[in-house]
């Protein structure tokens, strides 16, 4: 991904678990395309998901917006917890696991096929827990995103 000149990149340190703010820290990747004229606000791009990069989404939006929007608004994107450039990144499958899963393009809904899917799911969860830890996995998902971004977005929008 090629980032246009003038973009500002950084990381936002947040607690892995908001119930224990002095504990482990996650680093969330950010990108900001500053307004080129008299700024009136910031547009924060939510990548949706699950697992989508907000930096890539913001880049796509940035490239499609008219000049008058670039002049008046900062455009801000972020990679949610566990995604893309944020750390730790949530990678539970090896390349070999992904290649093996892609090699079976048809979903088999027979009883034997469903049993195989259930076993694959159990193995996936076991790999994730072993690699990422229960604490991190318990704090990845929709419930952590607003808690992370609303105060940060308000602060950034009013101080920059």
C-alpha positions in Angstrom: 0.0 0.0 0.0 1.5 3.4 -1.0 0.7 6.2 1.4 0.4 9.6 -0.2 2.8 12.4 0.9 1.5 14.5 3.8 -0.1 11.6 5.6 0.7 11.4 9.3 1.1 7.9 10.8 1.4 6.8 14.4 0.3 4.5 17.1 -2.1 5.0 19.9 -1.3 3.1 23.2 -4.5 1.7 24.9 -5.0 -0.8 27.7 -5.6 -4.3 26.5 -8.2 -4.5 29.3 -9.9 -1.3 30.3 -10.7 -2.9 33.7 -6.9 -2.9 34.3 -5.6 0.3 32.6 -2.1 -0.2 34.2 -1.7 -3.7 32.7 -0.7 -4.8 29.2 -0.9 -2.3 26.4 -2.0 -2.6 22.8 -0.7 -0.3 20.0 -3.3 0.7 17.5 -2.1 2.0 14.1 -3.4 5.4 13.0 -3.3 7.5 9.8 -4.3 11.1 9.4 -4.6 13.0 6.1 -4.5 16.7 7.3 -6.9 19.2 5.9 -5.2 21.3 3.2 -7.1 24.5 3.9 -9.2 26.0 6.7 -10.1 22.9 8.7 -13.6 22.7 10.1 -13.5 19.2 11.5 -12.3 15.6 11.2 -13.8 12.6 9.5 -13.0 9.3 11.3 -13.3 6.3 9.0 -14.6 3.1 10.7 -13.4 0.1 8.7 -16.4 -2.0 9.6 -15.2 -5.6 9.6 -14.6 -7.8 11.2 -10.9 -7.7 10.6 -10.7 -4.9 8.2 -7.9 -2.3 8.1 -9.1 1.2 8.7 -5.9 2.6 7.3 -6.6 0.9 4.0 -10.2 2.0 4.2 -9.1 5.6 4.9 -6.7 5.5 2.0 -9.5 4.4 -0.3 -11.9 7.1 1.0 -9.1 9.7 0.8 -8.5 8.9 -2.9 -12.2 9.2 -3.8 -13.1 12.4 -2.0 -13.4 15.7 -3.8 -10.8 18.4 -3.3 -13.3 20.6 -1.3 -13.5 17.9 1.4 -9.7 17.5 1.6 -9.5 21.2 2.1 -11.9 21.4 5.1 -11.5 18.1 6.9 -8.8 15.9 8.4 -9.4 12.3 7.4 -8.5 9.8 10.1 -8.2 6.0 9.8 -7.3 3.3 12.3 -6.6 -0.4 12.4 -8.7 -1.9 15.2 -7.2 -4.2 17.9 -5.6 -7.2 16.4 -5.9 -6.0 12.8 -3.1 -5.3 10.2 -0.6 -2.8 11.5 -1.9 -2.7 15.1 0.0 -4.7 17.7 -0.4 -7.3 18.8 -1.8 -8.5 15.4 -4.2 -11.3 15.6 -2.8 -14.1 13.4 -4.1 -17.5 14.5 -3.6 -19.5 11.3 -0.2 -20.2 9.7 0.1 -19.7 5.9 -0.1 -23.5 5.6 -3.4 -23.5 7.6 -4.8 -20.9 5.3 -3.6 -22.6 2.1 -5.2 -25.9 3.3 -8.5 -24.2 4.1 -8.5 -22.4 0.7 -8.0 -25.7 -1.1 -11.5 -26.8 0.0 -13.7 -24.2 -1.7 -16.9 -26.2 -1.3 -18.6 -26.3 2.0 -19.9 -29.8 2.8 -23.1 -29.6 4.8 -23.4 -33.4 5.2 -23.2 -34.7 8.8 -19.5 -35.6 8.2 -18.8 -32.2 6.6 -20.4 -30.3 9.5 -18.4 -32.5 12.0 -15.2 -31.5 10.1 -16.1 -27.8 10.2 -16.7 -28.1 14.0 -13.3 -29.8 14.5 -11.6 -27.1 12.3 -13.3 -24.4 14.5 -12.1 -26.1 17.7 -8.5 -26.3 16.3 -8.7 -22.7 15.2 -9.8 -21.5 18.7 -7.1 -23.6 20.3 -4.4 -22.1 18.0 -5.7 -18.6 18.8 -5.7 -19.1 22.5 -2.3 -20.7 22.5 -0.8 -17.9 20.3 -2.6 -14.8 21.5 -3.7 -15.6 25.0 -7.2 -15.6 26.6 -6.7 -12.1 28.0 -6.1 -10.4 24.6 -8.8 -12.4 22.8 -11.3 -11.4 25.5 -10.6 -7.8 24.7 -10.8 -7.8 20.9 -14.1 -7.1 19.3 -16.9 -4.6 18.9 -17.2 -3.8 22.7 -13.7 -2.3 22.8 -13.8 -0.2 19.7 -16.1 2.6 20.9 -14.4 2.8 24.2 -11.1 3.2 22.5 -12.0 5.6 19.7 -14.7 8.0 20.9 -12.5 9.8 23.5 -9.5 9.6 21.3 -11.3 11.0 18.2 -12.8 13.8 20.3 -9.4 14.7 21.7 -7.6 14.6 18.4 -10.4 16.5 16.6 -10.2 19.4 19.2 -6.4 19.6 19.6 -5.2 19.3 16.0 
